[in-house]
Amino acid sequence: MGEAFKKVQAGQQLEIPAVAYNTFIDMARDWLAGQMEAGTGPAADRRQTGVVPVRNDSGDDLDRFAILGIDGVVYTPADNEDGFKNGPALKGVTPVTPDHLGKFVVLQEPVANGAIGRACLQGLTPVKVWVSETQYECADVRDGHEGHLIAAATGAAHILWREEGTGEKWAFVRLGQPTDPWQPFWGKITAVNVIGSEPNDTQITYDFEEVYLANTGKYGWVALPQPPGRTGTMLNGPENAVYGWAPMLQVGSVVRIWPVVTAGGDVDYWSDTVVWIS
C-alpha cells in the first residue's frame, strides 16, 4: 500500500497525503454513484428486505420490537416526489382497531417520540404476542397496545414459533402474509332462524357478523365494519349432524366459520367451533 496509506497512532499528528485523500474521494464517488443506479441503494434494500423508516408519532418513546399502526407517509409526492419515489418514510401511531388491522410495523430499534427509526413491515421479526388460546397461529394488532400483538385465528402475522402458555409471550413471526378469503374467520350470531316444527324436518340457520378479538374475555369480540367484514347466514355443522330441532347456539355466541363453495358456485358458511356462548 505504500507510505501514503500508513496507519497513525493515537496522539500522533495527522497528515493525509494527497494520494490517500484522492483515493478516499474516488471511493466515495463510486459508492454514491452506485446508490443512484436504478434498482440499487438504500431504497431498493428497504423494498427487498421489508425494513422501512418509520416516524414514531405515538407520543411515547418506544423500545425495540414495539408495534406501530401505519398512519400515512411523512412526505407525500406533493411534498417531495423524488424522495417519495426513493422510498417514503411511514408515520406510525398507537394501533387502534379496526383501522390498523393488517397495517402495522414492528420497530427494529428503540425510537424516541418524533424520531425516525427502522421497522419491519414485511418479513421475519421477533415480537411479543398476547396469547389467550394456544391453538391460534396468527396475530394482529391489539387495540391501544404498542407492546404486543394479539394471537387470533387470522391476522397479518403468521406465528412461526412462540413461548408456551398463555399471556404475553415472545414469538417469532412472519409479517405481511396475504389474507386467504377461504380461511376460517370468527363470527357472532345475530339471529336464529328455525324453519319447520318437526324434529326430523327442521332446518336451523344463523345470521352472523364477522368479529375480531380486540381484547381478552367475553367482551373482547368486536364487529368488523362492512366491508371488509362479512355478514351472512350459516349452518352449524355439529347441529346439522344430529338433526335436532332445538337450536344449539344463541344470539351473541361466537363461532368459527368456514366459507365453502357449492357445486353451483355459491358460497355457503358453516361453523364447527364455538368459543363463547352468551
TORKOL-4160 file (C-alpha; in steps of 0.2 Angstrom, whole numbers, padded with zeros to 4 digits, m for minus):
278
<pt num="1" X="0000" Y="0000" Z="0000"/>
<pt num="2" X="0015" Y="0012" Z="0002"/>
<pt num="3" X="0018" Y="0026" Z="0015"/>
<pt num="4" X="0003" Y="0035" Z="0009"/>
<pt num="5" X="m0008" Y="0023" Z="0017"/>
<pt num="6" X="0002" Y="0020" Z="0033"/>
<pt num="7" X="m0009" Y="0020" Z="0049"/>
<pt num="8" X="m0006" Y="0033" Z="0063"/>
<pt num="9" X="m0005" Y="0030" Z="0082"/>
<pt num="10" X="m0016" Y="0039" Z="0095"/>
<pt num="11" X="m0010" Y="0056" Z="0098"/>
<pt num="12" X="0001" Y="0057" Z="0083"/>
<pt num="13" X="m0001" Y="0072" Z="0071"/>
<pt num="14" X="m0012" Y="0068" Z="0056"/>
<pt num="15" X="m0005" Y="0072" Z="0039"/>
<pt num="16" X="m0015" Y="0065" Z="0025"/>
<pt num="17" X="m0005" Y="0063" Z="0009"/>
<pt num="18" X="m0014" Y="0069" Z="m0007"/>
<pt num="19" X="m0014" Y="0051" Z="m0015"/>
<pt num="20" X="m0023" Y="0044" Z="0000"/>
<pt num="21" X="m0035" Y="0059" Z="0001"/>
<pt num="22" X="m0039" Y="0057" Z="m0018"/>
<pt num="23" X="m0041" Y="0038" Z="m0016"/>
<pt num="24" X="m0054" Y="0041" Z="m0002"/>
<pt num="25" X="m0064" Y="0054" Z="m0013"/>
<pt num="26" X="m0064" Y="0042" Z="m0028"/>
<pt num="27" X="m0071" Y="0028" Z="m0017"/>
<pt num="28" X="m0084" Y="0039" Z="m0010"/>
<pt num="29" X="m0089" Y="0045" Z="m0028"/>
<pt num="30" X="m0090" Y="0027" Z="m0034"/>
<pt num="31" X="m0101" Y="0022" Z="m0019"/>
<pt num="32" X="m0113" Y="0037" Z="m0021"/>
<pt num="33" X="m0114" Y="0033" Z="m0040"/>
<pt num="34" X="m0119" Y="0015" Z="m0036"/>
<pt num="35" X="m0133" Y="0022" Z="m0025"/>
<pt num="36" X="m0141" Y="0032" Z="m0039"/>
<pt num="37" X="m0142" Y="0017" Z="m0051"/>
<pt num="38" X="m0160" Y="0011" Z="m0054"/>
<pt num="39" X="m0164" Y="m0004" Z="m0043"/>
<pt num="40" X="m0150" Y="m0002" Z="m0031"/>
<pt num="41" X="m0146" Y="0008" Z="m0015"/>
<pt num="42" X="m0155" Y="0010" Z="0002"/>
<pt num="43" X="m0172" Y="0012" Z="m0006"/>
<pt num="44" X="m0171" Y="m0004" Z="m0015"/>
<pt num="45" X="m0164" Y="m0013" Z="0000"/>
<pt num="46" X="m0179" Y="m0007" Z="0010"/>
<pt num="47" X="m0191" Y="m0014" Z="m0003"/>
<pt num="48" X="m0182" Y="m0031" Z="m0004"/>
<pt num="49" X="m0179" Y="m0033" Z="0015"/>
<pt num="50" X="m0196" Y="m0026" Z="0021"/>
<pt num="51" X="m0187" Y="m0015" Z="0033"/>
<pt num="52" X="m0193" Y="0003" Z="0031"/>
<pt num="53" X="m0190" Y="0020" Z="0040"/>
<pt num="54" X="m0205" Y="0025" Z="0052"/>
<pt num="55" X="m0208" Y="0041" Z="0062"/>
<pt num="56" X="m0214" Y="0037" Z="0079"/>
<pt num="57" X="m0230" Y="0048" Z="0081"/>
<pt num="58" X="m0237" Y="0038" Z="0096"/>
<pt num="59" X="m0232" Y="0052" Z="0109"/>
<pt num="60" X="m0221" Y="0040" Z="0118"/>
<pt num="61" X="m0203" Y="0034" Z="0117"/>
<pt num="62" X="m0204" Y="0016" Z="0111"/>
<pt num="63" X="m0192" Y="0001" Z="0114"/>
<pt num="64" X="m0186" Y="m0011" Z="0101"/>
<pt num="65" X="m0200" Y="m0023" Z="0094"/>
<pt num="66" X="m0214" Y="m0011" Z="0099"/>
<pt num="67" X="m0229" Y="m0010" Z="0087"/>
<pt num="68" X="m0235" Y="0005" Z="0077"/>
<pt num="69" X="m0250" Y="0007" Z="0066"/>
<pt num="70" X="m0247" Y="0014" Z="0049"/>
<pt num="71" X="m0255" Y="0031" Z="0048"/>
<pt num="72" X="m0248" Y="0038" Z="0031"/>
<pt num="73" X="m0231" Y="0044" Z="0025"/>
<pt num="74" X="m0220" Y="0058" Z="0031"/>
<pt num="75" X="m0218" Y="0066" Z="0014"/>
<pt num="76" X="m0231" Y="0064" Z="0000"/>
<pt num="77" X="m0227" Y="0065" Z="m0018"/>
<pt num="78" X="m0233" Y="0083" Z="m0017"/>
<pt num="79" X="m0220" Y="0087" Z="m0004"/>
<pt num="80" X="m0205" Y="0078" Z="m0012"/>
<pt num="81" X="m0208" Y="0067" Z="m0027"/>
<pt num="82" X="m0190" Y="0061" Z="m0028"/>
<pt num="83" X="m0189" Y="0057" Z="m0010"/>
<pt num="84" X="m0206" Y="0048" Z="m0011"/>
<pt num="85" X="m0200" Y="0038" Z="m0026"/>
<pt num="86" X="m0184" Y="0033" Z="m0017"/>
<pt num="87" X="m0194" Y="0025" Z="m0003"/>
<pt num="88" X="m0205" Y="0036" Z="0009"/>
<pt num="89" X="m0204" Y="0036" Z="0027"/>
<pt num="90" X="m0220" Y="0030" Z="0036"/>
<pt num="91" X="m0229" Y="0038" Z="0050"/>
<pt num="92" X="m0233" Y="0026" Z="0065"/>
<pt num="93" X="m0246" Y="0029" Z="0078"/>
<pt num="94" X="m0253" Y="0019" Z="0093"/>
<pt num="95" X="m0263" Y="0004" Z="0085"/>
<pt num="96" X="m0281" Y="0005" Z="0085"/>
<pt num="97" X="m0294" Y="m0007" Z="0078"/>
<pt num="98" X="m0300" Y="m0010" Z="0065"/>
<pt num="99" X="m0290" Y="0004" Z="0057"/>
<pt num="100" X="m0274" Y="m0004" Z="0059"/>
<pt num="101" X="m0278" Y="m0022" Z="0057"/>
<pt num="102" X="m0265" Y="m0029" Z="0044"/>
<pt num="103" X="m0257" Y="m0011" Z="0043"/>
<pt num="104" X="m0243" Y="m0011" Z="0056"/>
<pt num="105" X="m0224" Y="m0012" Z="0058"/>
<pt num="106" X="m0213" Y="m0019" Z="0072"/>
<pt num="107" X="m0199" Y="m0007" Z="0077"/>
<pt num="108" X="m0181" Y="m0015" Z="0075"/>
<pt num="109" X="m0173" Y="m0002" Z="0086"/>
<pt num="110" X="m0178" Y="0010" Z="0100"/>
<pt num="111" X="m0186" Y="0026" Z="0093"/>
<pt num="112" X="m0190" Y="0042" Z="0103"/>
<pt num="113" X="m0206" Y="0051" Z="0100"/>
<pt num="114" X="m0205" Y="0061" Z="0084"/>
<pt num="115" X="m0189" Y="0052" Z="0078"/>
<pt num="116" X="m0187" Y="0041" Z="0063"/>
<pt num="117" X="m0181" Y="0023" Z="0065"/>
<pt num="118" X="m0180" Y="0006" Z="0056"/>
<pt num="119" X="m0196" Y="m0005" Z="0057"/>
<pt num="120" X="m0201" Y="m0022" Z="0050"/>
<pt num="121" X="m0215" Y="m0020" Z="0038"/>
<pt num="122" X="m0214" Y="m0037" Z="0029"/>
<pt num="123" X="m0203" Y="m0052" Z="0034"/>
<pt num="124" X="m0197" Y="m0061" Z="0049"/>
<pt num="125" X="m0195" Y="m0052" Z="0066"/>
<pt num="126" X="m0196" Y="m0056" Z="0085"/>
<pt num="127" X="m0211" Y="m0048" Z="0094"/>
<pt num="128" X="m0222" Y="m0051" Z="0109"/>
<pt num="129" X="m0239" Y="m0058" Z="0107"/>
<pt num="130" X="m0254" Y="m0059" Z="0119"/>
<pt num="131" X="m0260" Y="m0077" Z="0119"/>
<pt num="132" X="m0277" Y="m0081" Z="0125"/>
<pt num="133" X="m0280" Y="m0098" Z="0116"/>
<pt num="134" X="m0264" Y="m0109" Z="0112"/>
<pt num="135" X="m0271" Y="m0115" Z="0095"/>
<pt num="136" X="m0270" Y="m0098" Z="0087"/>
<pt num="137" X="m0257" Y="m0097" Z="0073"/>
<pt num="138" X="m0259" Y="m0079" Z="0068"/>
<pt num="139" X="m0258" Y="m0062" Z="0076"/>
<pt num="140" X="m0263" Y="m0044" Z="0073"/>
<pt num="141" X="m0263" Y="m0028" Z="0082"/>
<pt num="142" X="m0272" Y="m0026" Z="0099"/>
<pt num="143" X="m0282" Y="m0010" Z="0101"/>
<pt num="144" X="m0272" Y="0003" Z="0111"/>
<pt num="145" X="m0257" Y="m0008" Z="0113"/>
<pt num="146" X="m0239" Y="m0005" Z="0107"/>
<pt num="147" X="m0231" Y="m0018" Z="0117"/>
<pt num="148" X="m0238" Y="m0034" Z="0109"/>
<pt num="149" X="m0249" Y="m0041" Z="0095"/>
<pt num="150" X="m0264" Y="m0052" Z="0100"/>
<pt num="151" X="m0265" Y="m0070" Z="0094"/>
<pt num="152" X="m0280" Y="m0074" Z="0083"/>
<pt num="153" X="m0287" Y="m0087" Z="0070"/>
<pt num="154" X="m0282" Y="m0075" Z="0056"/>
<pt num="155" X="m0271" Y="m0060" Z="0055"/>
<pt num="156" X="m0257" Y="m0052" Z="0045"/>
<pt num="157" X="m0243" Y="m0060" Z="0056"/>
<pt num="158" X="m0240" Y="m0079" Z="0055"/>
<pt num="159" X="m0233" Y="m0086" Z="0071"/>
<pt num="160" X="m0219" Y="m0097" Z="0067"/>
<pt num="161" X="m0213" Y="m0100" Z="0085"/>
<pt num="162" X="m0218" Y="m0094" Z="0102"/>
<pt num="163" X="m0216" Y="m0097" Z="0120"/>
<pt num="164" X="m0228" Y="m0110" Z="0128"/>
<pt num="165" X="m0243" Y="m0105" Z="0138"/>
<pt num="166" X="m0255" Y="m0090" Z="0138"/>
<pt num="167" X="m0252" Y="m0072" Z="0142"/>
<pt num="168" X="m0239" Y="m0061" Z="0135"/>
<pt num="169" X="m0226" Y="m0072" Z="0126"/>
<pt num="170" X="m0211" Y="m0069" Z="0115"/>
<pt num="171" X="m0214" Y="m0075" Z="0097"/>
<pt num="172" X="m0205" Y="m0076" Z="0080"/>
<pt num="173" X="m0217" Y="m0071" Z="0066"/>
<pt num="174" X="m0218" Y="m0068" Z="0048"/>
<pt num="175" X="m0226" Y="m0051" Z="0044"/>
<pt num="176" X="m0236" Y="m0047" Z="0028"/>
<pt num="177" X="m0244" Y="m0063" Z="0024"/>
<pt num="178" X="m0259" Y="m0061" Z="0012"/>
<pt num="179" X="m0277" Y="m0064" Z="0018"/>
<pt num="180" X="m0284" Y="m0080" Z="0012"/>
<pt num="181" X="m0303" Y="m0077" Z="0009"/>
<pt num="182" X="m0306" Y="m0096" Z="0011"/>
<pt num="183" X="m0298" Y="m0097" Z="0028"/>
<pt num="184" X="m0310" Y="m0098" Z="0043"/>
<pt num="185" X="m0315" Y="m0082" Z="0052"/>
<pt num="186" X="m0324" Y="m0078" Z="0068"/>
<pt num="187" X="m0342" Y="m0073" Z="0068"/>
<pt num="188" X="m0355" Y="m0068" Z="0081"/>
<pt num="189" X="m0373" Y="m0074" Z="0080"/>
<pt num="190" X="m0385" Y="m0060" Z="0077"/>
<pt num="191" X="m0401" Y="m0070" Z="0074"/>
<pt num="192" X="m0408" Y="m0088" Z="0075"/>
<pt num="193" X="m0419" Y="m0094" Z="0061"/>
<pt num="194" X="m0430" Y="m0110" Z="0063"/>
<pt num="195" X="m0439" Y="m0117" Z="0048"/>
<pt num="196" X="m0451" Y="m0131" Z="0052"/>
<pt num="197" X="m0458" Y="m0138" Z="0068"/>
<pt num="198" X="m0455" Y="m0157" Z="0067"/>
<pt num="199" X="m0439" Y="m0164" Z="0074"/>
<pt num="200" X="m0433" Y="m0173" Z="0058"/>
<pt num="201" X="m0440" Y="m0160" Z="0046"/>
<pt num="202" X="m0432" Y="m0144" Z="0053"/>
<pt num="203" X="m0418" Y="m0133" Z="0047"/>
<pt num="204" X="m0410" Y="m0121" Z="0058"/>
<pt num="205" X="m0399" Y="m0107" Z="0052"/>
<pt num="206" X="m0390" Y="m0092" Z="0060"/>
<pt num="207" X="m0387" Y="m0074" Z="0054"/>
<pt num="208" X="m0369" Y="m0068" Z="0059"/>
<pt num="209" X="m0357" Y="m0054" Z="0058"/>
<pt num="210" X="m0339" Y="m0056" Z="0057"/>
<pt num="211" X="m0329" Y="m0051" Z="0073"/>
<pt num="212" X="m0311" Y="m0050" Z="0078"/>
<pt num="213" X="m0303" Y="m0052" Z="0095"/>
<pt num="214" X="m0299" Y="m0034" Z="0101"/>
<pt num="215" X="m0296" Y="m0038" Z="0119"/>
<pt num="216" X="m0297" Y="m0053" Z="0131"/>
<pt num="217" X="m0313" Y="m0060" Z="0139"/>
<pt num="218" X="m0331" Y="m0061" Z="0134"/>
<pt num="219" X="m0332" Y="m0043" Z="0129"/>
<pt num="220" X="m0316" Y="m0043" Z="0118"/>
<pt num="221" X="m0325" Y="m0048" Z="0102"/>
<pt num="222" X="m0329" Y="m0033" Z="0091"/>
<pt num="223" X="m0338" Y="m0032" Z="0075"/>
<pt num="224" X="m0328" Y="m0029" Z="0060"/>
<pt num="225" X="m0336" Y="m0015" Z="0049"/>
<pt num="226" X="m0343" Y="m0020" Z="0032"/>
<pt num="227" X="m0333" Y="m0020" Z="0021"/>
<pt num="228" X="m0321" Y="m0029" Z="0024"/>
<pt num="229" X="m0331" Y="m0038" Z="0037"/>
<pt num="230" X="m0343" Y="m0051" Z="0031"/>
<pt num="231" X="m0361" Y="m0054" Z="0036"/>
<pt num="232" X="m0372" Y="m0069" Z="0031"/>
<pt num="233" X="m0382" Y="m0084" Z="0036"/>
<pt num="234" X="m0373" Y="m0100" Z="0041"/>
<pt num="235" X="m0377" Y="m0118" Z="0046"/>
<pt num="236" X="m0370" Y="m0126" Z="0061"/>
<pt num="237" X="m0360" Y="m0142" Z="0057"/>
<pt num="238" X="m0362" Y="m0151" Z="0074"/>
<pt num="239" X="m0380" Y="m0147" Z="0074"/>
<pt num="240" X="m0384" Y="m0152" Z="0057"/>
<pt num="241" X="m0376" Y="m0169" Z="0060"/>
<pt num="242" X="m0388" Y="m0173" Z="0074"/>
<pt num="243" X="m0403" Y="m0167" Z="0066"/>
<pt num="244" X="m0410" Y="m0159" Z="0081"/>
<pt num="245" X="m0423" Y="m0146" Z="0080"/>
<pt num="246" X="m0418" Y="m0136" Z="0095"/>
<pt num="247" X="m0405" Y="m0123" Z="0091"/>
<pt num="248" X="m0388" Y="m0126" Z="0099"/>
<pt num="249" X="m0382" Y="m0108" Z="0098"/>
<pt num="250" X="m0389" Y="m0092" Z="0105"/>
<pt num="251" X="m0388" Y="m0074" Z="0099"/>
<pt num="252" X="m0371" Y="m0067" Z="0104"/>
<pt num="253" X="m0362" Y="m0084" Z="0103"/>
<pt num="254" X="m0345" Y="m0083" Z="0094"/>
<pt num="255" X="m0341" Y="m0097" Z="0082"/>
<pt num="256" X="m0328" Y="m0101" Z="0069"/>
<pt num="257" X="m0335" Y="m0100" Z="0052"/>
<pt num="258" X="m0328" Y="m0109" Z="0036"/>
<pt num="259" X="m0333" Y="m0102" Z="0019"/>
<pt num="260" X="m0337" Y="m0116" Z="0007"/>
<pt num="261" X="m0340" Y="m0116" Z="m0012"/>
<pt num="262" X="m0355" Y="m0126" Z="m0018"/>
<pt num="263" X="m0356" Y="m0136" Z="m0034"/>
<pt num="264" X="m0366" Y="m0121" Z="m0041"/>
<pt num="265" X="m0353" Y="m0109" Z="m0037"/>
<pt num="266" X="m0361" Y="m0100" Z="m0022"/>
<pt num="267" X="m0353" Y="m0098" Z="m0006"/>
<pt num="268" X="m0361" Y="m0106" Z="0010"/>
<pt num="269" X="m0355" Y="m0104" Z="0028"/>
<pt num="270" X="m0353" Y="m0117" Z="0040"/>
<pt num="271" X="m0347" Y="m0117" Z="0059"/>
<pt num="272" X="m0338" Y="m0130" Z="0068"/>
<pt num="273" X="m0331" Y="m0122" Z="0084"/>
<pt num="274" X="m0339" Y="m0112" Z="0097"/>
<pt num="275" X="m0328" Y="m0101" Z="0108"/>
<pt num="276" X="m0341" Y="m0092" Z="0118"/>
<pt num="277" X="m0360" Y="m0095" Z="0121"/>
<pt num="278" X="m0368" Y="m0080" Z="0128"/>
